[in-house]
Amino acid sequence: MYLIECINAYIAATQMQQKETDYQTAYALLRVKRELQTQVDFFREEELKLIKKYARTDESGQIQWLGNERFAFEDAASAEEFKREREKLCMTQTDEPETLRAPIPERISPVQLEALEKFIRFGEE
């Protein structure tokens, strides 16, 4: 399994937790988030290192943020190198997760379903 799959599943679980659901689904979402927290923390730390390495900084050495979690690059070559290194980070191998079971949710987006399919089997007993 790739690290980016863990990140996407964590995001999907976070989004789905915003709506009230049955206990089994809520518990499965909570377990997924807890089990992926270490991978998410690792990804955030490594991504921040890459941002610090390739981002344009001001006179005081602070990253020039453009808003909405975007930042300016030093130049086009820095942008390409950041993209390459971030993709490598995303493709880092992680352990296969334990698959949980939960009832079919009343509503779920295709993106959320795809992100969670390796972690939660919906509708299977």
Buried (B, 14 or more C-beta within 10 A) or exposed (E): BEBBBBBBBBBBBBBBBEEEBEEEBBEBBEBBBEBBEEBBEBBEEBBEEBBEEBBBEEEEEEBEEEEEEEBBBBEEEBBEBBEEBBEEBBEBEBEEBEEBEBBEBEEBEEEBBBBBBBBBBBEEE
